[in-house]
Amino acid sequence: MGFDFDHTLGIDNNLERVAFLRLLAELCAGGGEPLGTLASEIDRIDALLRLQRSGRYSIEEAVERFARERGARDPGAYPERYKHLALHSAEAFVVPVPGLSRALAALRSHGVAVAVLTNGWSPLQERKAALAGFEGPVVVSAAIGVQKPAKGAFEALARTLARAPDEVWYVGDDPVMDVAGAIAAGMHGIWLDARGSEYPADLPAPERIIHNLEELAGALPIARQE
Ligand SMILES: [Mg+2]
């Protein structure tokens, strides 16, 4: 069983946006300049984070670029500072989704192997998973060099679980990144639809739809055999 992390097992309350804003404050204290209003800087940070999660930039490249564009004297010094800010605020920001510990306990009682496959950088994603109470392996895109929804990311998950792709069920909140990605890699896709949204008609349909993690064990073939 594989899991997405963000908005599936836990939320991080924009902790990376806040880490960038703290970095911006430090940068300005050191002689740098913001590119615009606070609101426009937030938009730029969010766009930069999306590019980083899509694999366009490593976190180091994203932070260095951010610092250079704002006139930092030593842009190369900022990635380490950024990672420190993000990792040290994680404990205050990360919240597990309701029902996570019960859902994991139910899977454990059936002997189901679990792992997370998440886009982002290491070690932040591992730290977030641990803070949410997830104890299994965490496969992070930056560490394996490939992002969801690429097949290679799901293949890395299957290797971690020591299962063939068609034996793996993958659950996530994002129809494209999680559900369609898993199905294209030969896995069974489960869509976590916490908001009561419409599933995109142009994507391969999930095999199961759940609305919270409490429904997960009952949606799997293992539970139905009992
Ligand atoms: Mg997600």
Residues whose N, C-alpha, C, O or C-beta is under 5 A from the ligand:
A	BS01	MG	D4 F5 D6 H7 T8 D173 D174
